[in-house]
């Protein structure tokens, strides 16, 4: 259950940051779209860290 929450939380945070930057810079929806892969990568990295896998760092 925790692993699913880690992935969803990273995605939601990235999309909210992208949405906020779009509002700030009037670039809707480009920064939000750009942040989706960033959120996916962050979520996968969190999943690997939480499951005990090695991360490059």
C-alpha positions in Angstrom: 0.0 0.0 0.0 2.8 2.4 0.9 4.5 1.9 -2.4 1.4 2.9 -4.3 1.0 6.0 -2.2 4.7 6.9 -2.8 4.1 6.8 -6.6 0.8 8.7 -6.6 2.2 11.4 -4.2 5.2 12.1 -6.4 2.9 12.4 -9.4 0.5 14.7 -7.7 3.2 17.0 -6.3 4.8 17.3 -9.7 1.5 18.1 -11.4 0.7 20.7 -8.8 4.1 22.3 -9.1 3.7 22.4 -12.9 0.2 23.8 -12.6 1.4 26.5 -10.3 4.3 27.4 -12.6 1.9 27.6 -15.5 -0.3 30.0 -13.6 2.8 32.1 -12.7 4.3 32.2 -16.1 1.1 32.0 -18.2 2.3 29.0 -20.1 -0.6 26.7 -19.6 -0.5 23.6 -20.0 3.1 23.1 -21.0 4.9 23.2 -17.7 2.3 20.8 -16.2 2.8 18.4 -19.1 6.6 18.7 -18.7 6.4 17.9 -15.0 4.5 14.6 -15.5 7.6 12.6 -16.5 9.6 14.3 -13.7 6.9 13.1 -11.3 7.1 9.6 -12.8 10.8 9.4 -12.4 10.7 10.7 -8.8 7.9 8.2 -8.0 9.9 5.3 -9.4 13.0 6.4 -7.6 11.0 6.5 -4.3 9.6 3.0 -5.0 13.1 1.6 -5.6 14.4 3.3 -2.4 11.5 2.1 -0.3 11.7 -1.5 -1.6 15.4 -1.7 -0.8 16.7 -1.5 -4.4 19.8 0.3 -5.3 19.6 3.8 -6.9 22.4 5.5 -8.7 23.4 8.0 -6.1 
